[in-house]
Amino acid sequence: MTDAPGYELPLLLLGGFRTLIDRLHAELARRGHPDARPSHGFAMQAIGVEGATASEIGRRLGVSKQAAGKTVERLEALGYAERVDDPADARRKVVRLTAHGVDVLRKSAEIFDDLRAEWVRALGPERVRALEADLRAVVGPAAYRLDAAGWFSSQ
């Protein structure tokens, strides 16, 4: 068996990612979140459980404060986030997730578990665990960065 051309590896990895994300969002729509988009998930992760300012969200996502602000506005319009006064500094606003935002993240985690289980059924548990271990070995700590949307748009 000959090796595949080098360009095929990133395309296959992207295809796997895209397949999982597309299936996630189709299921989120069925579970009451039809307006959730991939960029919203990254932004809600950047907001985190403690909340964050627009500047912090922008840094975490690798986008400008203005771009982060537009994303926050969209999350607010969808009911996923809200801006509240910062208890430590009345001049600042902190973005926090609403119950609706926490719900979409909770459902996303459940759906990702279901999707992983499908891969286990298709490939077997050993192969999925090996795939995950191999990806961790070559990707390292960069695997969990939230700035994918900013990285794609800045290239």
N, C-alpha and C positions, 0 to 999 in steps of 0.2 A: 504494500500500500504506500503510495507516495504522499508526502506532506501536502497539505492544502496551501494555497498562496497566503502570504502573510496578511493581506488585507481582509481575508475572510474571518479571522478571529475577532477583530473588533465589530464586524458586522453581525456575527453570530451572537456575541455578547449583547450588543445593542438590540438585536431581534428578541433575545430572551427577555431583556428588561422591558422592551416595548410590549411584548405579549403579556407579561405579568401586569404591567400598569394598565393596559387597555382592558384586560379582564377585571382588574380591581375596580376600575371606574364604571364598567358596565354593571357590576354587582352593587357598587355603592348607589348607583341610580335606582336599582331595584329595591334597595333598602332605605330609600328616603333621602338620598343626597344626589339628585340629578344634576346639580350645578357644580359639583366638586370637580376640580381640574388638577392635573399633576402638579402644576405650579403652586396650587393652594396647599397641597400636602407639604411641600418643601417649606413654604412660608409658615404654616402652622407649627412645624417642627422647629423652625427658627424662633418663633414666639416662645415656645416651650411652656412648661407648667408654671413658671414664675412670672411670665410676661416679659416684654422687652420694649425698648423704645424703637422708633422707626430707624434711627441710626444703627442700633444694634442689629436689628433685623437685616438691614442693608448689608452690613459687614458680614453677617453669618451667611447670607445668600450670595455674596459677591456682586451686589448691584448697588447703584447709587441710593442715597436716602430718598430721593424723589421717586425712583422706581419702586422702592420698598413701600413708600407712602401710597402709591397707586394700588399696589397689591393689597395693602391693609384696607384701603377704601373699598375694594371689591369684596374682601372678606367680611367687612362690616355690613355691606349691602346684602350679603348672603346670610348674615346672622351668625357667622363663624367666629367673629372677633368683635371686640369693643375697645374703645379708648377710654381710659380712666385716669384721674389725677394720680400722679406719683406721690405716694404718702411721704416719701423722703424729700421731695422737691416739688412744690406746688406749681412751678413754672413748666414742669415737664408732664407729658402724657405717656402712659404706659399702655401698650396693647396687650390685652389679655384674651384668652380663648373663652368663648361662651360655652354653655352646656351643649349647644348644637355643634360647636367646634370640637369639643371633647368627644362627642358622640361619633363624629365622622372619623376621628383618629382611632377610637376604640373599635369601630366596625372595620376600619382598614386593617388593623392588626389581626382581627379574626379572619378576614378574607385572605390576607397573606398566608396565614396558617393553613387555610383550606387549599390555596393554590400550591403551597409547598407540598401538601399531602398528595395532591394530584401528580406532582413531579415524582414523588416517592412511589406512587402506584405505577407510574409509567417506566421509571428507571430503576427502581429498587432503592431501599434505604441506604445501602452501602455506597452506591454510586452518587446519590445526592449529598451524603455527608462528605464523600471524597471530593466532589466538585466544590462544595463550600470551603473545605479545608484548603484545596489547591488555590482557589481564588483569594482566600485570606493570605496565603503565603506569598502570592505575587503582587497583590494590591496593597497589603499592609493596612495601616491605620487610615489611609486615604479613602477607604471604602465607604466611610460613613459621613462624608462631607455633604453639606447642604447646598453648596454653591453651584450645583450642576446647571441650573437654569441660567445663572449669570455667566458661567463658563461657556456654555453653548453660544450665548448671544454676544460674547466679547471676542469671539474668534474670528 
